[in-house]
């Protein structure tokens, strides 16, 4: 997979999920202070790690299918 595709996928996933969580917190009337910011940052880090491992497994699967002889 293209490196640009990977970075854009990870960034779009992270931004959309963090934005959704911030909007939900605002609707509930919870202020975003340092503690909440750290928790949101932790969740963003987990999202990045999950996307990274997903894309890495997709690369391995693609390369293993590419190397298999057909016929």
C-alpha positions in Angstrom: 0.0 0.0 0.0 1.0 3.5 -0.6 2.5 5.4 2.4 0.4 8.4 1.7 -2.7 6.3 1.8 -1.7 4.8 5.2 -1.1 8.3 6.7 -4.3 9.7 5.4 -6.3 6.7 6.6 -4.8 7.0 10.1 -5.3 10.7 10.3 -8.9 10.7 9.1 -9.8 7.9 11.5 -8.2 9.7 14.4 -9.6 13.1 13.7 -13.1 11.9 13.1 -13.3 9.7 16.2 -11.7 12.4 18.5 -14.0 15.0 17.0 -17.0 12.8 17.7 -15.9 12.3 21.3 -15.4 16.0 21.9 -18.8 16.8 20.5 -20.4 14.2 22.8 -18.6 15.7 25.8 -19.8 19.2 24.9 -23.4 17.9 24.6 -23.1 16.4 28.1 -21.7 19.6 29.5 -18.3 18.3 30.4 -15.5 20.8 30.1 -12.3 19.6 28.3 -9.5 20.3 30.8 -6.1 18.7 31.1 -7.3 15.4 32.4 -9.9 14.9 29.7 -7.4 16.0 27.1 -5.0 13.3 28.3 -7.7 10.7 28.1 -8.7 11.8 24.6 -5.0 11.7 23.6 -4.7 8.2 25.0 -7.7 7.1 22.9 -6.2 8.8 19.8 -2.9 6.9 20.4 -4.9 3.6 20.6 -6.6 4.4 17.4 -3.3 5.1 15.7 -1.8 1.9 16.9 -4.9 -0.1 15.8 -4.8 1.4 12.3 -1.1 0.8 12.1 -1.4 -2.9 12.9 -4.4 -3.3 10.6 -2.5 -1.7 7.7 0.6 -3.7 8.4 -1.4 -7.0 8.3 -3.0 -5.9 5.1 0.4 -5.3 3.6 1.6 -8.8 4.7 -1.6 -10.4 3.3 -1.2 -8.6 0.0 2.5 -9.5 -0.4 1.8 -13.2 0.5 -0.9 -13.4 -2.2 1.4 -11.7 -4.7 4.2 -14.2 -4.1 2.0 -17.3 -4.4 2.4 -19.0 -7.7 -0.8 -19.4 -9.7 -1.7 -22.7 -11.3 
